[in-house]
């Protein structure tokens, strides 16, 4: 392996800026609030921050619809606030990572405003910055979209533009038109923008939707058609060009994201010799409880029994693919998924026990960890009772779809409480005071009602809390160089247990966990000599070949 890089020893914290801390009491999280809380990250043991999009935006998709790449959203502050944040973070030894959105812009971006209007003076230049197709006509002579592709928010990917009698492509919201990466001038404009942020002191980027940059320009009419705008081979050429021209010469760390990948493709993305990314966010472990037989609310909306073996399979696959040839990322969830303690743990009867179990099973694995805002105190899914409490554009698109299918309002609401992206976006719960001390104003999205019993202030003073467990594990990661270990999973087929060994330079860790809310028996079919108890979430227990584990019981052994 090459010389150790800073990001291989980092513990990254994903900040959902809008919901972290409101510094000017307008109900919206911002850079002033983030700066005021920077010492919190040092207390937790975090040394890198990934900040959600902060750019000027109409906020159709909470900032991923960018109106001006060079301007900070007024919701979040000013460019001077960003400069101060970077300076203050660096003074504390904390690296700064920004989201880099390269697949699309807002439809309010000046490029698109010119691109959609033939009378605009820059129409000729910017029209080709986006992807357009003429309408087709059905037997009745009615205009219909060029294809029946379904976007990631559940609607058709084409939106009609009256000015040009064309449809533009959008694989996310209709207010987020996709960029045409075949246009060299557009690519160069994105490179110049990225370099501008690097010059301000940004240490790295998480590149949003990085596997969607190329589309199938034959535009075959299939449904849902995801294979025509996701992970097409040519997108690697664009990423390599960006890497060679911007990322590598400026020595910034980059994180891409992609779905399932072969070993060959994984190494193209993030192998040690890759020109694309340093690491890759993968999703194989994120939806291990989908009911594939539910055709009424398919995909992530269909909650079924948790299949723990799928979580282990995914991590095992990625470790085997990248071992010695690339570097792994480990994480439970992000801003697009339910809260992990509600998703894979038990957020009621076994809240503390399952929260600690999730910490031990994830963060003693090798690789670079990303912890998501609020995970470290066991924040749960939202308890919203009214549809109007939600803010995510995806919720309202799917609600209309569910009702049209005959699903009741009550069932739809429970689906959103279980699966929507807003679960991960409720304000951080600092203490038990009004609004959880996120803001003195009415917050942009409701604070979860359980903030009086689940909050940081309460857990900071409790040595047995979920927060204290995260602190301890993050300190141990650094002390033992956990990230450099070699992992071996055991009992991969089991749907109850989560067992692995992590061989470090001078020690070996063995993590034994019950992933269920019932008692189980496990058999350790391995050499257990010289292991002694190191950490646990119930009480210390000597190792044995056959072991009885209580609900969510987790024991970390060391030798």
SULBEL-V988490 format. One record per backbone hydrogen bond with DSSP energy under -1.0 kcal/mol. CO is the residue of the C=O (numbers start at 1). NH is the residue of the N-H. E is the energy in kcal/mol with one decimal. If there is no record, write none. Layout:
co = [CO	CO]
nh = [NH	NH]
e = [E	E]
//
This chain:
co = [5	6	11	11	12	13	14	15	15	16	17	18	19	21	27	30	31	32	35	37	39	40	41	41	47	48	49	50	51	54	56	56	61	66	68	71	73	73	76	78	79	80	81	82	83	84	85	86	87	89	90	95	96	96	97	98	100	103	106	109	110	111	112	117	120	122	123	126	127	129	131	133	136	138	142	144	149	151	155	157	159	161	161	166	167	168	169	171	173	175	177	180	183	184	185	186	187	188	189	190	191	192	193	194	195	197	198	203	204	205	206	209	211	216	220	224	225	226	228	232	233	234	235	236	237	238	239	240	241	242	242	243	246	247	248	253	254	254	255	256	262	263	264	265	266	267	269	271	279	281	283	288	289	290	291	299	301	302	307	308	309	310	311	312	313	314	315	316	317	318	319	322	322	325	328	330	334	339	340	340	348	350	351	352	353	354	355	356	357	358	359	362	368	369	371	372	374	374	375	386	387	392	393	394	395	396	397	398	399	400	401	402	403	408	409	410	411	412	413	414	415	416	420	421	422	428	429	430	433	434	435	436	438	448	450	450	455	456	459	462	465	466	467	468	469	470	471	472	473	474	475	476	477	481	482	483	486	488	491	496	498	499	500	501	502	503	507	508	509	510	511	512	513	516	520	522	523	524	528	532	535	545	547	549	550	553	554	555	556	556	557	558]
nh = [8	9	47	48	371	50	373	17	52	19	20	29	428	30	444	34	35	36	38	40	43	44	45	46	95	13	97	15	99	73	67	68	64	106	71	56	76	77	31	82	83	84	85	86	87	88	89	90	91	94	93	49	203	204	51	206	208	179	109	113	114	115	116	120	123	126	127	129	130	180	169	167	144	141	138	136	157	154	151	170	168	165	166	161	133	159	178	152	176	107	105	183	187	188	189	190	191	192	193	194	195	196	197	198	199	202	201	253	98	255	100	212	231	219	222	150	228	229	216	235	236	238	239	240	241	242	243	244	245	246	247	248	250	252	251	205	278	279	207	281	266	267	268	269	270	271	277	274	256	258	286	307	304	292	294	302	303	291	310	312	313	314	315	316	317	318	319	320	321	322	323	325	326	272	368	370	337	343	344	345	351	354	355	356	357	358	359	360	361	362	363	365	330	12	14	375	377	379	378	389	390	396	397	398	399	400	401	402	403	404	405	407	406	412	413	414	415	416	417	418	419	420	423	424	425	430	456	457	436	437	438	430	22	451	453	454	459	460	462	465	469	470	471	472	473	474	475	476	477	478	479	480	482	484	485	367	503	501	494	515	513	490	511	488	509	486	504	559	502	557	500	555	498	552	549	547	525	526	531	558	556	524	522	520	553	514	537	512	534	535	510	532]
e = [-1.4	-1.3	-1.7	-1.1	-2.9	-2.5	-1.7	-1.2	-2.2	-2.3	-1.2	-2.7	-2.8	-2.1	-2.8	-2.0	-2.9	-2.0	-1.5	-1.4	-2.0	-2.2	-1.9	-2.8	-2.3	-2.4	-3.2	-3.2	-1.1	-2.8	-3.1	-1.4	-1.6	-2.8	-1.1	-2.4	-1.6	-1.2	-2.4	-1.7	-2.4	-2.3	-2.5	-2.6	-2.3	-2.9	-2.7	-2.4	-1.9	-2.6	-1.6	-2.5	-2.0	-1.1	-2.9	-1.9	-2.2	-2.8	-1.4	-2.4	-2.0	-2.3	-2.0	-2.1	-1.8	-2.4	-2.5	-1.7	-1.2	-2.9	-2.0	-3.2	-2.7	-2.1	-2.0	-2.1	-1.7	-1.6	-3.5	-3.0	-2.5	-1.2	-1.5	-3.5	-2.2	-2.0	-2.7	-3.0	-1.9	-1.8	-1.6	-1.7	-1.9	-2.5	-2.1	-2.0	-2.2	-2.3	-1.9	-2.3	-2.5	-1.7	-1.5	-2.0	-2.4	-1.5	-1.9	-2.3	-2.1	-2.5	-2.7	-1.8	-3.6	-1.8	-1.5	-2.9	-2.3	-1.8	-2.5	-2.0	-1.7	-1.2	-2.1	-2.6	-2.0	-2.3	-2.5	-2.9	-2.3	-2.5	-1.4	-2.7	-1.3	-1.8	-1.5	-2.4	-2.0	-1.6	-3.2	-3.1	-2.8	-2.4	-1.5	-2.1	-2.8	-2.2	-2.5	-2.0	-2.3	-2.3	-1.9	-3.0	-4.0	-1.0	-1.6	-1.9	-1.0	-2.3	-1.8	-1.8	-2.6	-2.0	-2.0	-2.8	-2.5	-2.2	-2.4	-2.2	-2.2	-2.1	-1.7	-2.4	-2.4	-2.9	-2.4	-2.3	-1.4	-2.2	-3.2	-1.2	-1.4	-3.0	-1.9	-2.2	-2.2	-2.5	-1.5	-2.8	-2.7	-1.5	-2.5	-1.5	-2.2	-2.4	-2.6	-2.7	-1.4	-2.4	-1.4	-1.8	-1.5	-1.1	-1.7	-2.4	-2.4	-1.6	-1.5	-3.2	-2.7	-2.0	-1.2	-2.3	-1.6	-2.5	-2.4	-1.9	-2.2	-2.1	-2.2	-1.6	-2.6	-1.9	-1.1	-1.3	-1.4	-1.1	-2.2	-2.5	-2.2	-1.9	-2.4	-1.6	-2.3	-1.5	-1.4	-2.1	-1.5	-2.7	-1.4	-1.8	-1.6	-2.2	-2.5	-2.3	-2.7	-2.6	-2.0	-2.2	-2.3	-1.4	-2.4	-3.0	-1.8	-1.3	-1.9	-1.5	-2.8	-2.6	-1.4	-3.5	-1.1	-2.5	-2.9	-2.4	-2.4	-1.7	-2.9	-1.8	-2.7	-3.2	-1.8	-2.7	-2.0	-1.7	-3.0	-2.7	-1.2	-2.0	-1.5	-2.2	-3.4	-3.7	-2.9	-2.4	-2.5	-2.4	-1.5	-2.5	-3.0	-1.7	-2.5	-2.1]
//
